[in-house]
Amino acid sequence: MSRFKRGGKSVDSRAGFKSDKEESPVPYGLLKTARKSGQLNLSGRGLTEVPQSVWRLNLDTPEEAQQNLSFGGADRWWEQTDLTKLLLSSNKLQVLSEDIRLLPALIFLDVHDNQFTSLPSSIGELENLQKLNLSHNKLKELPEELWNLKNLRSLHLQQNELEQIPEGVGRLSNLDDLDLSNNQLTTIPESLGNLRSLIKLNLSYNKLKCIPPGIHSMTSLKLLDCTHNQLESVPSSLAQMASLEQLYLRHNKLRYLPDFPSCKLLKELHVGYNQIEVLGPEHLKHLNSISVLELRDNKLKALPDEIALLEGLERLELSNNDISSLPYALGNLPKLKILALEGNPLRTLRRDLLTKGTQELLKYLRSRVQEPDGQCGERHETALTLPSEAKINVHAIKTLKTLDYSEKQEASIPDELFDTAVGDPVISVNFSKNQLAAVPARLIELKATVSDINLGFNKLTGIPLEFCMLQQLAHIDLRNNLLTSLPAELEALVKLRSIILSFNRFKTFPDVLYLIPTLETILISNNQVGVIDPHQLKHLEKLSTLDLQNNDIMQVPPELGNCTALRALMLDGNPFRNPRAAIVAKGTDAILEYLRSRIPA
């Protein structure tokens, strides 16, 4: 009789060496190893529930203890370690069992990327827990017991469906890392200010309209991210956060910046994609440690000379503002490596300089600092002297070739100005910031030489047909007027490279622009344009910058992705749903790639 037969019953020769639960989603070997290491990784196993054997890992006698086998030194089951680290991420779990309380020694619990809508109250019994990752779930609310975790140092709740955070969060006194991004929060509790150990706070991609003043009590905070919210202001108390090193306020509705008198350690300030109109000396004078200053896509018209005092500045982003000139002292910043200026109506810089890179641009600015006083200023400030009696500086007109009658708030341009310019090759005209209701008729007298005209900030309701006679024009600035259309005759401007039509009343994209192949820049933000024709736009092979922000575009045509010459495509502030904000925020290349992927086969 075989030695494997006992009482007529067959005995498996592998008895004692295998688990009874061969089909268990958690291999027994993993549990055995976890008892020794105190760590169990069950991520990405497609689990719909956590086996009871996991929760009872440190309670039940292990299987090998019931088997009559001899063990070596490495197999001493009685010398097991309490489970301190449990990874359950990227499964299909919908419920976290109340039995989580059976693992009281847990220090690190990661359940991100599941389908939880709520948490068990027993999670509050894990008094040793230091790191808890609940991100990428469907949580709509949080149990009050969660705030009993006094030893918790890191709490990640991003990518859920939370609409509010209870005041109890202020009891997590040891927390140093809190991520609440990508939820539906409209407010945050004042008690958040009690988290005096907090170092990183991420509130980005929510619906916050304000930050509670008590936030300044977070005396250890180094990083605050409020990107992509609806903030119209920030509390002045924010400026008292002495430990703050990185502040992100991008994609909000800010119109001004606070002063930062106590932020001596602030290294990075990101405030792009807002509506900031003024950057004054008071905003800069305390930023002694700043290395990154990002102000792109705002409404800045000028930079204060004090910006040249930021000697640690390495990156300055000013793209797509309304800046017409730069302080030449910028060239003396010793550490500046990146200076982004595209999309600005710069008047004092040659266009080719902007394409040569930061170092060449800084070299040019330095050279202008050293020039005599009579030439280092901006052209429009020295071109004319026009006091109340309208005396003309003839020498300036003849040497700088510029007519400047800006910021006078006048309804007409005096004839004396044009009379003086007769016979001189005027290249640049600046009549901005007046009360002009019509384009001055005598501009046509300059048709042989004028290449740059600024008529912004007036009350123009139309452009006369005679304007097409200015065939040397390369740059036109018509922003902040009352225009609704452009004459088809502008097609004759065969040298036109840039046109600024922002802040007018266009309801349709001017058809004539599709017919000017020399165009490199079209800025038509803050109008009511509803449709863009990608097929006609593709014919503008030199077009590299297209600003369509804050219009009424309901659908972005996928074919726009074929306009591969575009280096800067701005679409923020339109009511379209696709591409989503996350893609738009990644920049032009990501937008174009997404659009191309949506083109029907």
Secondary structure by P-SEA (a helix, b strand, c coil): cccccccccccccccccccccccccccaaaaaaaaaacccccccccccccccccccccccccccccccccccccccccccccccbbbbcccccccccccccccccccbbbbcccccccccccccccccccbbbbcccccccccccccccccccbbbbcccccccccccccccccccbbbbcccccccccccccccccccbbbbcccccccccccccccccccbbbbcccccccccccccccccccbbbbccccccbbbbccccccccbbbbccccccccccccccccccccbbbbcccccccccccccccccccbbbbcccccccccccccccccccccccccccccccccccccccaaaaaaaaaaaaaccccccccccccccccccccccaaaaaaacccccccccccccccaaaaaaaccccccbbbbccccccccccccccccccccbbbbcccccccccccccccccccbbbbcccccccccccccccccccbbbbcccccccccccccccccccbbbbcccccccccaaaaaacccccbbbbccccccccccccccccccccccccccccccccaaaaaacaaaaaaaaaaaccc
